[in-house]
Amino acid sequence: MSNHGSFSGNPKTEWLVDESGADRNMRLLEDFLYTDPDGKKWLAPSGSIIDGASIPRPLWSTVGSPYTDDYRRASVVHDVACDSPTIPRKDADVMFYHACIAGGCSFLQAKLLYAGVRIGAWTSSSLAPNALSRHRLLFRVPFKSVADEQFVQDKFQELAVDMKLLRDDATIAELDAVIDKHLQF
């Protein structure tokens, strides 16, 4: 196991047909597991519905789209953790950071993805309920307004500049300090 954890293998999934036409969801056909650096097991049980990395559509050209790159496996356990009423969002996001690295992301990519999910948590707790989305998790639905999209892109770009300045071995507290500088939790 790397110092950032390990996965049980590759997730086995099936595409689901969405009546709205989005066709982005998948169902897990087998249990999928991530073990974090502290030995905690993050289970995504068989039957869970996932929708890929929770990246806002306006950031797809910058960060990547939901089912591409080395963060795909991390997104599976993050999706399930974010849907759990017993797991604090912050804990799920920290797990996601480590899982991204365990999945093969560079430190910079993991830092930027972590900033992205923290922006998602910030928007769901700081903006008016319908400012960007009617859904509780901003990253799971398309944006409705160009102004809202530009706002998220600008916040992310501000964070990205500072994240790039951090060392590869920056702690979560150091990442959070940069994020807190840009966002008010």
Secondary structure by P-SEA (a helix, b strand, c coil): cccccccccbbbbbbbbbccccccbbbbccbbbbbccccbbbbbccccccccccccccccccccccccccaaaaaaaaaaaaacccccaaaaaaaaaaaaaaacccaaaaaaaaaaaaaaaaaacccccccccccccccccccccaaaaaaaaaaaaaaaaaaaaccccccaaaaaaaaaacccc
